[in-house]
Amino acid sequence: MTSPEPADARISIIGAGPGGLTCARILQQRGIAVTVYDRDPGRDFRNQGGTLDLHADHAQVTLREAGLLDEFFALARPEGQELRQMDPTGAITFRQVPAADELLKPEIDRGDLRDLLLDSLETGTVRWGRSLDTISGPADGPRQLHFADGTSIETDLVIGADGAFSRVRPAVSPTLPEYTGISFLEARFSDVDDRHPEIAELVGLGIAHAADGERSLIAQRNSGNQIRVYIVQRLPVDWISAKGLTAEDTDGIRAVLRDEYAHWSPRMRRMITENDGLYIHRPIFVLPVPHTWDHNPTVTLLGDAAHLMPPLGTGVNLAMLDAGELALALANAATVDDAIRVYEKTMLPRSTETAQAIEHGTEQLLSADSSARKLSAVVADSLARQNAQRAV
C-alpha cells in the first residue's frame, strides 16, 4: 500500500496523556484530523497524579508551538521550583530558591495540564472507554485496532502514547519494561497548612528530598494546598503481599514503615506515617537502554511508550517534545511514512542519550550525598546538550 498524505490519513493516537493530547492539539492546529483513544471511562475517572516541571527548552517550546504557553503560565507555580535537600533529622543541607521571575521549569499539577490540553481540542477528539487490545493488519497498512469492548476500527497511522505498558509497542518492538528494584510508595496530605503545618513548613513551596543511603523520601508541594510524599526503598516488586499485607491495609503498611524509618527524626517520620488515606504503590520500571526498533510505516511511539526512564523530571518533557516534533513532521511531510522517518531519526538518539545519562538515577536517589541536586544537574546538562544540537 502507498503511504497516504498526512492530511488524508486516518490518524489514531492511543493514550490521552500529555504526549498524546499535545500531538493531537498541534495536528488539529495544522488542519490534520486525528482521533485519540483512551481506556479511562471519562476525563475525571481517576486522579492524574502529582506535579510536573515543564522545562523552558523542551515542554515549554512545544506548548508555544501549540499556542498554549500563556495558558500554561496562568496555571503554573514558579515557586514550585524550590529544591530542598535534607538529612534524616530534617536539617536542610542544601536549598535552591528560584528568583522571582524565574520560569525555567515551573511546576504544574498533572490534572491541570491534562485539562488544559483536553479543553484545547475539538469536541469529540477523545474517545473515552476505548482500551486497546491488539493491532492487526499489514505493516504497510491499513491497520486494524481491536478494543477490549469488542469493537474495531481501521486506521492509517497508530501513534502509541499509552505509557509504560503500551499496547501499541508490541507492533514495533517485543521489549518489555524491567523492574529497577526501586519501589515508590505515595502518601498524600490534604489541607496541609491547617491540618499538617509542620509538614508544610518542612517541605516548603517546591520539592524536598532526604536520604540515608538505603532509603529516601521525596516530598512535592501540589496546588490545592496538598503535598505528596514518595517513600523510596530498594524492595522486591511484590513486597507488600510478601509481608502478608494488601494495598488497602494502611495500618499494616504504616507499621512496616515505622520500623524501616525508626532512626529518622519524629518530624521526618510524620511525612511517612501521618498521611491522609491509602498508600499508593508505584514500583519503578524502565525500558532497556537503548530501546530502538526497525522502521514501521504505520506505527510509531512517543513518551514512555518509546523510552520509559526513571521519574527524574525528564519523562513529560521528552513526551511533549516527541509529540510536537511528530506532529510537525506530519504537517510538513509528503507521506505518513516520510514523517515517521524524520521524527524517529531525531527522537531515538535523543532518548538514548537521556536514558544513558540517568540510567541509574533511582539508585542515586537513595544516596545521602546530595543526590537530588546532582541528579538535577545531570538531567539539566543532558537536556541542554540536546537543545544545542537541535539549534545547529
Residue pairs with C-beta under 8 A, 6 or more apart in sequence:
1 138
1 140
1 141
1 142
2 335
3 140
3 141
3 297
3 335
3 336
3 337
3 338
4 156
4 335
4 336
5 334
5 335
5 336
6 32
6 330
6 331
6 333
6 335
6 336
6 339
7 31
7 32
9 32
9 156
9 157
9 336
10 33
10 35
10 142
10 154
10 155
10 156
10 157
11 27
11 32
11 33
11 34
11 35
11 155
11 156
11 157
11 159
11 330
11 336
12 34
12 35
12 36
12 37
12 145
12 153
12 155
12 157
12 158
12 159
13 20
13 23
13 24
13 34
13 35
13 36
13 37
13 159
13 161
14 20
14 36
14 37
14 38
14 132
14 145
14 158
14 159
14 160
14 161
14 162
14 166
14 167
14 168
15 36
15 37
15 38
15 160
15 161
15 162
15 163
15 166
15 305
16 36
16 38
16 40
16 43
16 114
16 118
16 126
16 128
17 114
17 161
17 162
17 163
17 303
17 319
18 52
18 110
18 113
18 114
18 117
18 303
18 316
18 319
18 320
18 323
19 161
19 302
19 303
19 316
19 319
19 320
19 322
19 323
20 36
20 38
20 159
20 161
20 162
20 302
20 303
20 323
21 36
21 114
21 117
21 118
21 121
21 126
22 62
22 63
22 66
22 117
22 319
22 320
22 323
22 324
22 327
23 34
23 159
23 161
23 302
23 322
23 323
23 324
23 326
23 327
24 34
24 36
24 121
24 125
25 66
25 68
25 117
25 120
25 121
25 327
26 62
26 65
26 66
26 323
26 324
26 327
26 328
26 331
27 33
27 34
27 327
27 330
27 331
28 34
28 121
28 122
28 125
29 66
29 67
30 327
30 331
32 327
32 330
32 331
34 125
35 125
35 127
36 121
36 125
36 126
36 127
37 126
37 127
37 130
37 132
37 145
37 147
38 126
38 127
38 128
38 129
38 130
39 129
39 130
39 131
39 132
39 148
40 46
40 128
40 129
41 128
41 129
42 128
42 129
43 114
43 115
43 118
43 126
43 128
45 128
47 111
48 109
48 110
48 111
48 114
49 110
49 111
50 109
50 110
50 186
50 220
50 222
50 228
51 77
51 80
51 107
51 108
51 109
51 110
51 220
51 221
51 222
51 223
51 228
52 107
52 108
52 109
52 110
52 113
52 316
53 80
53 81
53 105
53 106
53 107
53 313
53 317
54 60
54 63
54 72
54 76
54 105
54 106
54 108
54 113
54 316
54 317
54 320
55 104
55 105
55 313
55 317
55 383
56 103
56 104
56 105
57 383
57 384
57 387
58 317
58 318
58 320
58 321
58 383
58 387
59 316
59 317
59 320
59 321
60 69
60 72
60 103
61 321
61 324
62 320
62 321
62 323
62 324
63 69
63 72
63 320
65 324
65 328
66 120
66 324
67 120
68 116
68 117
68 120
71 116
72 108
72 113
72 116
73 103
73 106
75 108
75 112
75 113
75 116
76 103
76 106
76 107
76 108
77 106
77 107
77 108
77 205
77 221
77 223
78 98
78 102
78 103
78 106
78 107
79 98
79 205
79 206
80 106
80 107
80 205
80 206
80 207
80 221
81 96
81 98
81 102
81 104
81 105
81 106
81 107
81 206
82 95
82 96
82 97
82 98
82 204
82 205
82 206
82 207
83 94
83 95
83 96
83 206
83 207
83 208
83 209
83 372
83 373
83 376
84 92
84 94
84 95
84 96
84 203
84 204
84 206
84 207
84 208
84 209
85 92
85 93
85 94
85 95
85 208
85 209
85 210
85 370
85 372
85 373
86 92
86 93
86 202
86 208
86 209
86 210
86 268
87 93
87 210
87 212
87 368
88 210
88 212
88 263
88 264
88 265
88 268
89 264
89 265
89 268
90 202
90 210
90 265
90 267
90 268
93 370
94 370
94 373
96 373
98 104
98 206
105 313
107 206
107 220
107 221
109 222
109 223
109 224
112 223
113 316
118 126
129 149
130 147
130 149
130 151
131 147
131 148
131 149
132 145
132 146
132 147
132 148
132 162
132 167
132 168
133 146
133 147
133 148
133 167
134 146
134 167
135 143
135 144
135 145
135 146
135 158
135 167
135 168
135 170
135 171
135 299
136 143
136 144
136 146
137 143
137 144
137 154
137 298
139 296
139 297
139 298
139 299
140 297
140 298
141 156
141 157
141 297
141 298
142 154
142 155
142 156
142 298
143 154
143 155
143 156
143 158
143 171
143 298
143 299
144 152
144 153
144 154
144 155
145 152
145 153
145 154
145 155
145 158
146 152
156 298
156 336
157 298
157 299
157 300
157 336
157 340
158 168
158 171
158 298
158 299
158 300
159 168
159 300
159 301
159 302
159 326
160 166
160 167
160 168
160 169
160 171
160 299
160 300
160 301
160 302
160 305
160 306
161 301
161 302
161 303
161 305
161 319
161 323
162 168
162 305
163 303
163 304
163 305
163 308
164 177
164 285
164 304
164 305
164 308
165 177
166 301
166 304
166 305
168 299
168 301
168 305
169 175
169 301
169 305
171 296
171 299
172 293
172 294
172 296
172 299
172 300
172 301
173 291
173 293
173 301
175 287
175 288
175 291
177 285
177 286
177 287
177 308
178 285
178 286
178 287
178 288
179 237
179 283
179 284
179 285
180 283
180 284
180 285
180 286
180 310
180 362
180 363
181 234
181 235
182 232
182 233
182 234
182 235
182 283
182 284
182 310
182 362
182 363
182 365
182 366
183 232
183 233
183 234
183 235
183 237
183 239
183 281
183 282
183 283
183 284
184 230
184 231
184 232
184 281
184 282
184 283
184 284
184 311
185 230
185 231
185 232
185 233
185 253
185 257
185 279
185 280
185 281
185 282
186 228
186 229
186 230
186 231
186 279
186 280
186 281
186 282
187 228
187 229
187 230
187 231
187 271
187 272
187 275
187 279
188 226
188 227
188 228
188 229
188 275
188 276
188 277
188 280
189 195
189 196
189 199
189 226
189 227
189 228
189 229
189 271
189 274
189 275
189 276
190 225
190 226
190 276
191 225
191 226
192 199
192 200
192 225
192 226
192 227
193 200
193 225
194 225
195 276
196 227
196 270
196 274
198 267
198 270
199 219
199 227
199 270
199 271
199 274
200 227
202 208
202 219
202 267
202 268
202 271
203 219
203 220
203 221
203 227
203 271
204 221
205 221
206 220
206 221
207 218
207 219
207 220
207 221
207 372
208 218
208 219
209 216
209 217
209 218
209 219
209 365
209 371
209 372
210 216
210 217
210 264
210 268
211 217
211 232
211 365
211 366
211 367
211 368
211 371
212 263
212 264
212 368
213 366
213 367
213 368
214 233
214 234
214 366
215 231
215 232
215 233
215 234
215 260
215 261
215 366
216 232
216 365
216 366
216 371
217 229
217 230
217 231
217 232
217 268
217 271
217 272
218 229
218 230
218 232
218 365
218 372
219 227
219 228
219 229
219 230
219 271
220 227
220 228
220 229
220 230
221 227
222 228
229 271
229 272
229 275
230 282
231 257
231 272
231 279
232 362
232 365
232 366
233 260
233 366
234 363
234 366
236 242
237 283
240 246
240 247
240 253
240 281
243 252
243 256
244 252
245 252
245 253
245 256
247 278
247 279
247 280
247 281
248 278
250 277
250 278
250 279
253 279
254 273
257 272
257 273
258 269
258 272
258 273
261 268
261 269
261 272
264 272
284 310
284 311
284 362
285 308
286 308
286 309
286 310
286 355
286 359
287 307
287 308
287 309
287 355
289 352
289 355
289 356
289 359
290 348
290 351
290 352
290 355
290 356
291 306
291 307
291 308
291 351
291 352
291 355
292 348
292 352
295 340
295 341
295 344
296 340
297 336
297 337
297 340
298 336
300 306
300 326
300 340
300 343
300 344
302 319
302 322
302 323
302 326
302 347
303 315
303 316
303 318
303 319
303 322
303 323
304 315
304 319
306 322
306 347
306 348
306 351
307 318
307 351
307 352
307 354
307 355
309 315
309 318
309 354
309 355
309 358
309 361
310 358
310 359
310 361
310 362
311 362
312 358
312 361
312 362
312 375
312 379
313 376
313 379
314 354
314 358
314 379
314 382
314 383
317 383
318 350
318 351
318 354
321 350
322 343
322 347
325 343
325 346
325 347
326 339
326 343
326 347
329 339
329 340
329 342
329 343
330 336
330 339
332 339
333 339
333 342
346 390
350 386
353 382
353 385
353 386
354 379
354 382
354 383
354 386
357 378
357 379
357 381
357 382
358 375
358 378
358 379
358 382
361 375
361 378
364 371
364 374
364 375
365 371
365 372
365 375
